[in-house]
Amino acid sequence: MEELLLGLIEKYPGAAYTLMVIGSLRVINKPLFSMLKQLVDYTAWTEKDNALLQKIIDSKAYKYVSYVLDYLGSFKVPQKKAEKIEDLPIGEQNK
C-alpha cells in the first residue's frame, strides 16, 4: 500500500499537494474557530469581539469556505446494502 501511495505521489505531485493543503486547512479551521469561540465566550465583558466573531461565522464567505473544506476533505464511504431484513436498522425493517 505504501508503495502505491508513494508511486501516485511521485506521478501526480500537484494532486498530492492540493490534497495536503485542503486536509491541512480542514484540520486547522475547525479547532481554530472552536478556540476563538471559547476565547470570545471567556471574555464576556466585551461584546465587540462576540459580535465580530458572530459576523465572521455568519458570513457567506466563511460558510462557503467551511462547506468546501468539509466536502473536499471528507471521505464518502458507501453504505453496505443489507442482504437480509435482519441486517437493516430497526426503523427500516418494516418498509
VMD Tcl script that draws the C-alpha trace (Angstrom):
set ca {
  {0.00 0.00 0.00}
  {2.82 2.35 0.88}
  {4.49 1.75 -2.49}
  {1.23 2.51 -4.27}
  {0.78 5.81 -2.42}
  {4.38 6.85 -2.99}
  {4.05 5.98 -6.68}
  {0.89 8.10 -7.00}
  {2.55 11.00 -5.17}
  {5.55 10.83 -7.50}
  {3.33 10.61 -10.58}
  {0.85 13.33 -9.51}
  {2.68 15.77 -7.20}
  {0.19 18.56 -7.89}
  {-2.77 16.47 -6.78}
  {-0.89 15.30 -3.68}
  {-0.01 18.90 -2.80}
  {-3.62 20.05 -3.31}
  {-4.98 17.26 -1.09}
  {-2.37 18.06 1.55}
  {-3.31 21.75 1.57}
  {-7.05 21.02 1.76}
  {-6.55 18.49 4.56}
  {-4.29 20.87 6.49}
  {-6.75 23.73 6.18}
  {-9.58 21.49 7.35}
  {-7.57 20.28 10.33}
  {-6.69 23.87 11.27}
  {-10.06 25.55 10.53}
  {-12.34 23.69 12.94}
  {-10.11 23.77 16.07}
  {-9.11 27.38 15.38}
  {-12.69 28.63 15.31}
  {-13.57 26.44 18.27}
  {-10.75 28.02 20.28}
  {-11.76 31.50 19.12}
  {-15.35 30.82 20.21}
  {-14.16 29.70 23.66}
  {-11.92 32.77 23.97}
  {-14.76 35.09 22.99}
  {-17.11 33.38 25.46}
  {-14.47 33.63 28.20}
  {-14.12 37.37 27.69}
  {-17.80 38.00 28.29}
  {-17.26 41.58 29.46}
  {-16.51 42.72 25.91}
  {-19.36 42.44 23.44}
  {-17.44 43.74 20.42}
  {-15.46 40.53 19.99}
  {-18.64 38.45 20.30}
  {-20.29 40.47 17.56}
  {-17.20 40.33 15.33}
  {-16.81 36.56 15.62}
  {-20.53 36.01 15.02}
  {-20.34 38.29 11.97}
  {-17.45 36.22 10.60}
  {-19.19 32.89 11.28}
  {-22.44 34.14 9.72}
  {-20.71 35.48 6.62}
  {-21.30 33.79 3.29}
  {-17.55 33.56 2.67}
  {-16.92 31.62 5.90}
  {-19.85 29.28 5.24}
  {-18.67 28.67 1.67}
  {-15.07 28.00 2.72}
  {-16.19 25.70 5.55}
  {-18.51 23.78 3.24}
  {-15.85 23.37 0.56}
  {-13.23 22.25 3.10}
  {-15.65 19.78 4.69}
  {-16.80 18.44 1.33}
  {-13.36 18.08 -0.23}
  {-11.65 16.93 2.95}
  {-14.15 14.23 3.85}
  {-14.19 10.66 2.69}
  {-17.54 9.42 1.48}
  {-17.93 5.78 2.44}
  {-20.67 3.98 0.52}
  {-23.23 2.25 2.67}
  {-23.32 -1.51 2.50}
  {-26.61 -2.93 1.26}
  {-28.31 -5.27 3.68}
  {-28.68 -8.80 2.38}
  {-31.24 -9.89 4.96}
  {-34.06 -7.99 6.60}
  {-32.43 -8.64 9.98}
  {-29.38 -6.65 8.83}
  {-31.44 -3.50 8.31}
  {-31.72 -0.87 11.05}
  {-34.83 -1.38 13.20}
  {-36.79 1.52 11.69}
  {-36.08 0.33 8.15}
  {-37.25 -3.27 8.58}
  {-40.97 -2.60 8.04}
  {-40.56 -0.61 4.80}
}
mol new
graphics top color blue
foreach p $ca { graphics top sphere $p radius 0.5 }
foreach p [lrange $ca 0 end-1] q [lrange $ca 1 end] { graphics top cylinder $p $q radius 0.2 }
display resetview
